[in-house]
């Protein structure tokens, strides 16, 4: 393998990192998927930059053959043209693909027009010029100069998706930023076999994928093409290069990442199922984040209630005391009289009882794991309930059910205590 002598050691290393990235995509994705095909094309370009002609051509051939197998011989010809320009050694392959086009292609006037356009200057290089135009108009990349936009053009991958095509699945691990050039996509939440919940519709100049890119965590939502759309993928290394020069891009994405992650959390909480994405966005402004370490007390039984909590991540335990502290002989005895009422996790909420009834807290809540919470103050909740009365109805339903469950648990616990007291002791 020979490397391009004009590439510095650092440039070669960066190119090989890019190669590993696209190799990873091919390993994870179905061979016929747009991601895999475009990854082969990208690898061909990267190998060519390294001076590795043999591997470059192998990648282009893999893309062209897959296009042809999928019946998309028009795109297969476009890739074939690249190979023909690179080297005359693949003349036989070129002839074979041309034959394949005329055997399967549309012989109508429209088909002839498509064929001619591929063989003109408006080939896949023309797509890069289109990308530059979109980048120039996109507010996220307004800080880029002409040279930087040209560099981005050469280092992103363009995808075309048909209506209802799955672009990214829930839980994907692709660390890349996706920018919409044309068309619309929908961000969709699937959970527990329920009908899909559309969190947002994104259009031209919008972006997605920043949650996985910035935080290396799986996304909780899927992305589906709302209609035919064109999207560019910006890899992690390309993104890192940009934000090195323009930190404001990362700052903007961090803001959107926080809001979108929070939107998914709210959409999964029963209190907000019925709200639209715009309404959830308004509610976010009332939330205060709170991190609690494992084993810490979040609320104590008997305290005044001035807020309620939503669980963003982690697990908490809800407990109540079967005896008043003055009735116990020691702290150890008091601990033994703690009744576990419930365990709550991501998507649950607690603390609403005190706000509804104005009574003191009727249970203690402890962090079973490290917990990320979202806090509503009582005044904030009053404003939210006023604007969205349905939330008050849901809160009352939960309060009624939880009160009933607590009474039943206490009844069973006191019966057991009474039985234990009257049981004969051995000896």
C-alpha positions as CSV (number, residue, x, y, z in Angstrom):
1,X,0.0,0.0,0.0
2,X,1.5,3.4,-1.0
3,X,0.4,6.6,0.6
4,X,0.0,10.0,-1.0
5,X,3.4,11.7,-0.6
6,X,1.7,15.1,-0.3
7,X,-0.1,14.0,2.9
8,X,1.6,14.9,6.1
9,X,1.8,12.3,8.9
10,X,-1.0,14.1,10.8
11,X,-3.2,14.2,7.6
12,X,-2.6,10.5,7.0
13,X,-3.6,9.7,10.6
14,X,-6.8,11.7,10.3
15,X,-7.6,10.0,7.0
16,X,-7.2,6.6,8.6
17,X,-9.4,7.6,11.5
18,X,-12.0,8.6,9.0
19,X,-11.6,5.2,7.3
20,X,-12.1,3.4,10.6
21,X,-15.3,5.4,11.2
22,X,-16.8,4.5,7.8
23,X,-15.7,0.8,8.3
24,X,-17.7,0.8,11.5
25,X,-20.8,2.1,9.7
26,X,-20.5,-0.7,7.1
27,X,-20.1,-3.3,9.9
28,X,-23.3,-2.1,11.6
29,X,-25.6,-1.3,8.7
30,X,-27.3,-3.7,6.1
31,X,-25.2,-3.9,3.0
32,X,-28.0,-2.4,0.8
33,X,-28.8,0.5,3.1
34,X,-28.0,4.1,1.9
35,X,-25.6,4.4,4.9
36,X,-23.5,1.4,3.7
37,X,-23.4,2.4,0.1
38,X,-22.4,6.0,0.8
39,X,-19.8,4.8,3.3
40,X,-18.2,2.7,0.5
41,X,-18.1,5.8,-1.7
42,X,-16.6,7.8,1.1
43,X,-14.0,5.1,1.7
44,X,-13.1,5.2,-2.0
45,X,-12.4,8.9,-1.7
46,X,-10.3,8.5,1.5
47,X,-8.2,5.7,0.1
48,X,-7.6,7.7,-3.1
49,X,-6.4,10.6,-0.9
50,X,-4.0,8.2,0.8
51,X,-2.7,7.1,-2.6
52,X,-4.1,3.6,-2.2
53,X,-5.6,3.2,-5.6
54,X,-6.4,-0.6,-5.2
55,X,-8.6,-0.2,-2.1
56,X,-10.1,3.0,-3.5
57,X,-11.4,1.2,-6.6
58,X,-12.6,-1.8,-4.5
59,X,-14.8,0.5,-2.4
60,X,-16.2,2.2,-5.5
61,X,-16.9,-1.1,-7.1
62,X,-18.7,-2.3,-4.0
63,X,-20.9,0.8,-4.1
64,X,-21.6,0.5,-7.8
65,X,-22.5,-3.2,-7.6
66,X,-24.8,-2.6,-4.6
67,X,-26.6,0.2,-6.5
68,X,-27.0,-2.1,-9.5
69,X,-28.3,-5.0,-7.3
70,X,-30.8,-2.6,-5.8
71,X,-32.0,-1.7,-9.3
72,X,-30.5,1.8,-9.1
73,X,-28.3,1.5,-12.1
74,X,-28.4,5.3,-12.7
75,X,-26.4,5.8,-9.5
76,X,-24.3,2.8,-10.4
77,X,-23.2,4.5,-13.6
78,X,-22.3,7.7,-11.7
79,X,-20.0,5.7,-9.5
80,X,-18.6,3.9,-12.5
81,X,-17.8,7.2,-14.1
82,X,-15.7,8.1,-11.1
83,X,-13.7,4.8,-11.6
84,X,-13.3,5.4,-15.3
85,X,-11.8,8.9,-14.6
86,X,-9.5,7.5,-12.0
87,X,-8.0,4.7,-14.1
88,X,-8.5,3.0,-17.5
89,X,-7.9,-0.3,-15.9
90,X,-11.6,-0.7,-15.1
91,X,-12.8,-0.3,-18.7
92,X,-14.3,-3.8,-18.6
93,X,-16.3,-2.9,-15.5
94,X,-17.4,0.3,-17.1
95,X,-18.7,-1.6,-20.2
96,X,-20.5,-4.1,-18.0
97,X,-22.3,-1.5,-16.0
98,X,-23.2,0.5,-19.1
99,X,-24.7,-2.8,-20.5
100,X,-26.6,-3.3,-17.3
101,X,-28.1,0.2,-17.5
102,X,-29.4,-0.3,-21.1
103,X,-30.8,-3.7,-20.1
104,X,-32.7,-2.5,-17.0
105,X,-32.9,1.3,-17.5
106,X,-35.9,3.3,-18.7
107,X,-35.7,3.6,-22.5
108,X,-38.3,6.5,-22.4
109,X,-37.4,10.1,-23.0
110,X,-37.2,10.6,-19.2
111,X,-34.8,7.7,-18.8
112,X,-32.6,9.1,-21.6
113,X,-32.5,12.4,-20.0
114,X,-31.4,10.9,-16.6
115,X,-28.6,9.0,-18.4
116,X,-27.4,12.1,-20.2
117,X,-27.3,14.1,-17.1
118,X,-25.1,11.6,-15.4
119,X,-22.6,11.8,-18.1
120,X,-22.5,15.6,-18.1
121,X,-20.8,17.9,-15.6
122,X,-23.8,17.6,-13.3
123,X,-22.7,14.3,-11.8
124,X,-22.2,13.5,-8.2
125,X,-19.6,16.3,-7.9
126,X,-22.5,18.7,-8.6
127,X,-24.0,17.6,-5.3
128,X,-21.1,19.1,-3.4
129,X,-21.8,22.5,-5.0
130,X,-25.4,22.1,-3.8
131,X,-24.2,21.3,-0.3
132,X,-22.1,24.5,-0.3
133,X,-25.1,26.6,-1.2
134,X,-27.1,25.1,1.7
135,X,-24.3,25.6,4.2
136,X,-24.0,29.2,3.2
137,X,-27.7,29.8,4.1
138,X,-27.8,27.6,7.2
139,X,-27.6,29.7,10.5
140,X,-25.7,27.0,12.3
141,X,-22.8,27.3,9.8
142,X,-23.0,31.0,9.0
143,X,-19.6,31.4,10.8
144,X,-17.8,29.4,8.1
145,X,-15.9,31.1,5.4
146,X,-15.8,30.1,1.8
147,X,-12.7,27.8,2.2
148,X,-14.2,26.1,5.2
149,X,-17.5,25.5,3.4
150,X,-15.5,23.9,0.5
151,X,-13.7,21.7,2.9
152,X,-16.9,20.6,4.5
153,X,-18.4,19.8,1.1
154,X,-15.5,17.4,0.4
155,X,-15.9,15.6,3.8
156,X,-19.6,15.0,4.3
157,X,-21.8,12.3,2.8
158,X,-25.0,13.0,1.0
159,X,-28.1,10.8,1.4
160,X,-31.4,10.7,-0.4
161,X,-34.4,9.0,1.4
162,X,-37.8,8.1,0.2
163,X,-41.0,8.9,2.2
164,X,-41.3,6.8,5.4
165,X,-37.7,5.5,5.1
166,X,-36.1,4.8,8.5
167,X,-33.2,7.2,8.8
168,X,-32.0,6.5,12.3
169,X,-33.4,3.9,14.7
170,X,-34.0,4.4,18.4
171,X,-30.9,3.5,20.3
172,X,-28.5,4.1,17.4
173,X,-24.9,4.7,18.2
174,X,-23.8,6.8,15.2
175,X,-21.8,9.7,16.4
176,X,-22.5,12.1,13.6
177,X,-24.5,15.3,12.9
178,X,-27.2,15.1,10.2
179,X,-28.3,18.3,8.4
180,X,-31.4,18.4,6.3
181,X,-30.9,20.0,2.9
182,X,-34.3,19.4,1.4
183,X,-37.6,17.8,2.6
184,X,-38.8,17.0,6.1
185,X,-38.2,14.3,8.7
186,X,-40.1,13.5,11.9
187,X,-38.6,12.6,15.3
188,X,-40.7,9.7,16.6
189,X,-40.9,8.1,20.0
190,X,-41.9,4.4,20.3
191,X,-42.6,2.9,23.7
192,X,-44.3,-0.2,25.1
193,X,-46.1,-1.1,21.9
194,X,-48.1,2.2,21.9
195,X,-48.8,4.1,18.7
196,X,-45.8,6.3,17.6
197,X,-45.6,9.7,19.2
198,X,-44.3,12.4,16.9
199,X,-42.1,14.7,18.9
200,X,-41.2,17.2,16.1
201,X,-41.1,17.8,12.4
202,X,-37.8,19.1,11.1
203,X,-37.2,20.7,7.7
204,X,-34.5,22.3,5.6
205,X,-31.5,23.7,7.6
206,X,-32.6,21.7,10.7
207,X,-30.4,19.1,12.2
208,X,-30.5,16.0,14.4
209,X,-28.1,13.4,15.9
210,X,-26.4,15.9,18.2
211,X,-27.4,14.0,21.3
212,X,-25.3,11.0,20.3
213,X,-22.5,13.1,18.9
214,X,-22.0,15.4,21.9
215,X,-22.7,12.9,24.7
216,X,-21.9,9.5,23.3
217,X,-25.2,8.2,24.4
218,X,-28.0,6.3,22.6
219,X,-30.9,8.3,21.4
220,X,-34.3,7.6,22.8
221,X,-36.1,8.5,19.6
222,X,-36.2,7.4,15.9
223,X,-35.9,9.6,12.8
224,X,-38.2,8.8,9.8
225,X,-38.5,10.6,6.5
226,X,-41.8,12.5,6.4
227,X,-41.4,12.8,2.6
228,X,-38.6,12.5,0.1
229,X,-35.6,14.3,1.6
230,X,-31.9,14.9,1.2
231,X,-29.6,14.9,4.2
232,X,-25.9,15.3,4.8
233,X,-24.0,13.3,7.4
234,X,-21.1,15.1,9.2
235,X,-18.8,12.6,11.0
236,X,-17.5,13.1,14.5
237,X,-14.0,13.9,13.2
238,X,-15.3,16.5,10.7
239,X,-17.4,18.0,13.4
240,X,-14.5,18.1,15.8
241,X,-12.4,20.0,13.2
242,X,-15.1,22.6,12.7
243,X,-15.7,23.3,16.4
244,X,-12.0,23.6,17.0
245,X,-12.1,26.8,14.9
246,X,-15.8,27.7,15.7
247,X,-16.8,26.8,19.3
248,X,-20.1,28.6,18.8
249,X,-21.3,25.7,16.7
250,X,-20.9,23.3,19.6
251,X,-22.5,25.8,22.0
252,X,-25.6,26.0,19.7
253,X,-25.8,22.3,19.4
254,X,-25.4,21.8,23.2
255,X,-28.4,24.1,23.7
256,X,-30.5,22.1,21.3
257,X,-29.3,18.8,22.7
258,X,-30.4,19.7,26.2
259,X,-33.8,20.8,24.9
260,X,-34.4,17.8,22.8
261,X,-33.3,15.3,25.5
262,X,-35.7,17.1,27.9
263,X,-38.5,17.0,25.4
264,X,-38.1,13.2,25.1
265,X,-38.2,12.9,28.9
266,X,-41.4,15.0,29.1
267,X,-43.1,13.1,26.3
268,X,-42.6,9.8,28.2
269,X,-44.1,11.2,31.4
270,X,-47.9,10.5,31.7
271,X,-48.6,14.1,32.8
272,X,-47.6,15.4,29.4
273,X,-48.6,12.7,26.9
274,X,-51.4,14.8,25.6
275,X,-49.3,18.0,25.0
276,X,-47.9,19.0,21.6
277,X,-44.2,19.6,21.1
278,X,-44.7,23.3,21.2
279,X,-46.5,23.1,24.6
280,X,-43.8,20.9,26.1
281,X,-41.2,23.4,25.0
282,X,-43.0,26.1,27.0
283,X,-43.2,23.9,30.1
284,X,-39.4,23.3,29.9
285,X,-38.9,26.9,31.0
286,X,-40.3,26.1,34.4
287,X,-38.0,23.2,35.1
288,X,-35.0,23.2,37.3
289,X,-32.5,20.3,37.1
290,X,-31.3,18.6,40.2
291,X,-28.7,15.8,40.7
292,X,-28.9,13.6,43.7
293,X,-26.4,11.0,44.8
294,X,-27.3,7.4,45.7
295,X,-28.5,7.0,49.3
296,X,-29.4,10.7,49.7
297,X,-32.8,11.8,51.0
298,X,-34.8,13.8,48.5
299,X,-37.9,14.6,50.6
300,X,-38.6,13.8,54.3
301,X,-41.9,12.7,55.7
302,X,-43.5,15.5,57.7
303,X,-41.8,18.3,55.8
304,X,-43.7,21.1,54.2
305,X,-44.3,20.5,50.4
306,X,-43.2,23.3,48.2
307,X,-42.3,21.4,45.0
308,X,-42.7,18.2,43.0
309,X,-40.2,16.2,41.0
310,X,-39.9,14.4,37.6
311,X,-37.4,11.6,37.3
312,X,-35.2,12.1,34.3
313,X,-32.9,9.1,35.1
314,X,-32.2,6.8,38.0
315,X,-34.5,5.2,40.6
316,X,-35.9,6.3,44.0
317,X,-37.7,4.5,46.8
318,X,-40.8,5.8,48.6
319,X,-41.1,4.9,52.3
320,X,-43.4,5.8,55.2
321,X,-43.0,5.3,59.0
322,X,-45.4,2.9,60.8
323,X,-44.7,4.7,64.1
324,X,-44.2,8.3,65.2
325,X,-40.6,8.9,66.3
326,X,-41.6,9.6,69.9
327,X,-43.2,6.1,70.1
328,X,-40.0,4.3,69.2
329,X,-37.3,3.3,71.6
330,X,-34.3,3.9,69.3
331,X,-33.4,5.0,65.8
332,X,-32.7,1.3,64.9
333,X,-36.3,0.4,65.9
334,X,-37.6,3.3,63.9
335,X,-35.7,2.1,60.8
336,X,-37.3,-1.3,61.2
337,X,-40.7,0.3,61.1
338,X,-40.2,1.9,57.7
339,X,-42.7,0.6,55.1
340,X,-41.6,0.5,51.5
341,X,-44.5,1.9,49.4
342,X,-43.0,2.0,45.9
343,X,-40.0,2.2,43.6
344,X,-40.1,4.9,41.0
345,X,-37.9,5.3,37.9
346,X,-37.4,7.3,34.7
347,X,-40.6,8.9,33.6
348,X,-42.3,8.8,37.0
349,X,-43.0,11.7,39.2
350,X,-43.5,12.3,43.0
351,X,-44.2,15.0,45.5
352,X,-47.5,16.1,43.9
353,X,-49.6,15.1,46.9
354,X,-48.4,17.9,49.2
355,X,-49.1,20.4,46.4
356,X,-52.6,19.2,45.8
357,X,-53.7,18.9,49.4
358,X,-51.4,21.5,51.0
359,X,-50.6,18.8,53.7
360,X,-47.1,18.0,54.8
361,X,-45.1,15.3,53.0
362,X,-46.7,11.9,53.8
363,X,-43.6,9.8,52.7
364,X,-39.9,9.9,52.6
365,X,-38.2,9.5,49.2
366,X,-34.6,8.2,49.0
367,X,-32.3,7.9,46.0
368,X,-31.7,4.2,45.3
369,X,-29.2,5.1,42.6
370,X,-27.7,8.4,41.4
371,X,-30.7,10.3,40.2
372,X,-31.3,13.1,37.7
373,X,-34.5,15.1,38.6
374,X,-36.5,18.0,37.2
375,X,-38.1,20.2,39.8
376,X,-41.3,22.2,39.7
377,X,-42.0,24.8,42.4
378,X,-45.5,25.2,43.6
379,X,-46.0,28.6,41.9
380,X,-44.7,27.2,38.7
381,X,-47.1,24.3,38.9
382,X,-50.0,26.6,39.5
383,X,-49.2,28.5,36.3
384,X,-48.8,25.3,34.3
385,X,-52.1,23.9,35.6
386,X,-53.8,27.1,34.7
387,X,-52.6,27.0,31.1
388,X,-53.1,23.2,30.7
389,X,-56.0,22.1,32.9
390,X,-55.7,18.5,31.7
391,X,-52.5,18.2,33.7
392,X,-54.5,19.0,36.9
393,X,-56.9,16.2,36.0
394,X,-54.1,13.7,35.5
395,X,-52.5,14.8,38.8
396,X,-55.7,14.2,40.7
397,X,-56.1,10.8,39.2
398,X,-52.6,9.8,40.3
399,X,-53.1,11.3,43.7
400,X,-56.3,9.3,44.2
401,X,-54.7,6.1,43.1
402,X,-51.6,6.6,45.2
403,X,-53.6,7.5,48.3
404,X,-55.6,4.3,47.9
405,X,-52.4,2.2,47.4
406,X,-50.8,3.8,50.5
407,X,-53.9,3.1,52.7
408,X,-54.0,-0.5,51.5
409,X,-50.2,-1.0,52.2
410,X,-50.6,0.6,55.7
411,X,-53.6,-1.6,56.5
412,X,-51.7,-4.8,55.5
413,X,-48.6,-3.7,57.5
414,X,-50.6,-2.9,60.7
415,X,-52.4,-6.2,60.5
416,X,-49.0,-7.9,60.3
417,X,-47.7,-6.0,63.3
418,X,-50.7,-6.9,65.3
419,X,-50.3,-10.6,64.4
420,X,-46.6,-10.5,65.3
421,X,-47.4,-8.9,68.7
422,X,-49.9,-11.7,69.6
423,X,-47.9,-14.6,68.2
424,X,-46.6,-17.0,71.0
425,X,-42.8,-16.7,71.5
426,X,-40.8,-19.9,71.8
427,X,-39.3,-20.7,75.2
